[in-house]
Amino acid sequence: MDKPIISVENFRKIYGDFVAVSGISFEVRSGEIFGLLGPNGAGKTSTLECLEGIRRPDGGALQVIGVDPGREPRKLRDLIGVQLQTSSLPANMQVGEAMKFFCAYHGIPPRYELLERLGLQQKMHSQYGQLSMGQQRRLALALAVAHKPPVVFLDEPTAGLDVGSRTELHELMQELKEDGIGIILATHDMAEAEKMTDRIAILLQGEIVASGTPREITATGSGLTKVSVRTEASVLEKNGVGFPGVAQRLLKEAYVNYFSTNPGPTVQAILDYIEFQGDKLIDLRVERPSLEERFLEITTNGGE
Amino acid sequence: MSAFVNHFTFEFKTGLRNSTSMLMNYLFPLGFYAMMGLVMTQINPGFKDVLIPAMGLVAIMASTLLGLPGPLVESREAGIFRSFKVNGVPAFSILVIPTLTTVFHALIAVIIIALTAAPLFGGLAPASWANFALLTLLSIFTFGAIGSLIGVVSSASRGTVLWSQLIFLPSMLLGGLMMPFDLLPESVRRFAALLPTTHSMQAYLGLAYGQTTQLNPLFSVGILLASGLLALGLAVYLFNWDSHNSARRGHPLMALLILVPYVVGMLVG
């Protein structure tokens, strides 16, 4: 994970009077999974489509493996693999036929083993229109990586997939990353972003409002750690005592949730209090703020 | 070459697998041919003289004007072109290969008609089979290019049907397929000269059947060739990968430029 394979500098995209992306900059290195997060209309797909050479940027400099996608889109084709957010294949195209068709355009023999790897071997002779959404997405991914491109763009790759398919897809992404392939992942799924990405950029109204590793992003939030406690006699629930570092206390179902700026002393004080009251601990959980919570915090506060 | 052959093979199979394409390429034109061969030749024995070129042109128009544009529009609307683009399929292949395969399907239908019309319905064989073959190829090229252009400029399937029928229906009625061009009133004849079918029929009758024609058949050949090349050029120029992409080249109304050779022909002729 070293040299930058994608470089975006002061990139702008405008549709009529609407500024979709307003001067963003970031870099992606080989062997890195870079997440682009943001609510609908934040500019993720516009950014991806300009990097993929589908649309032309209205300003700034884009480079993908040294190629300017706006000026040399044909040169880009063998260097990138793309799974679009919305795309399709002819309804009567068979799965095996699709692999042969696109591999021929990349000048390589068909990679049927990828179809097997993604659980599509039984569907080799099925037509695209007969596949489930999950199977269509897996086929799109197989086609995107068949020519072993050094950069892969995945736009909402797991949307509509069942748990098993998501896990398979995540494993494949991990394998691609280990092979040194750089991946840009646009997703709405914060758990996926937190689990899979090395770095992320959060886009809001065409601007990057936060960037860094998932841990860095969550650490820059309110910094409150959630301590959830449940006891046999519910002494914490009955007695609204304060503990060191606690900024907020909430009751939820049988748990008392404390939001603490300093979780160590808070937990110690809670345990001492339970013991002093002669109550018995049933469950105690300490959770740092999730990326999803931080994302909501950022997007609802307009990037503050 | 391998990519071209793969793509061509797939598109050719689509013409047989897809029920709408199958209908337009074979079932409708051959069914119509059988009905006209059985009924029309009994009502009007003179129809036997034009049975082969007229029904051949119906087959060509069905596959190119009615069959070709719809899948082009649907593929663009469904995002199939976008998938093709990001996977390295060039625009030229997307446009030209379906046109070529449609040409092949139309050619097969015309061959079936040409070989069966005489033994089945007493249809008159051309005096020059070579000229008949060349004119068939020219007609398929011209109508194929016009069909592609309709597919490229139509924003939705409904528009496709409208544009296609705007050429198909007048062609059926006034293009010399059902009634001879010289029997049409002068004013209608002027309008009919704007239709490619009229020029195809005049060229067939003059050059493949050796008959005297109202229009100079060589002039008609020139008009067909010019409009075919113009339509193909415009289709390539106006081609758009993505209906949501506002940055498209040219305005769809530029497609009307294909009328120029016909208008010139009408004024000069």
Interface residues (C-beta under 8 A of the other chain):
Chain A: Y15 G16 E52 G53 I54 R55 R56 R74 R77 D78 I80 V82 L84 T86 S87 S88 L89 P90 N92 M93 E97 K100 F101 F102 A104 Y105 H106 G107 A140 L143 A144
Chain B: S2 A3 N6 H7 F10 K13 T14 R17 N18 S75 A78 G79 I80 R82 S83 K85 V86 N87 G88 V89 P90 W241 D242 N245 S246 A247
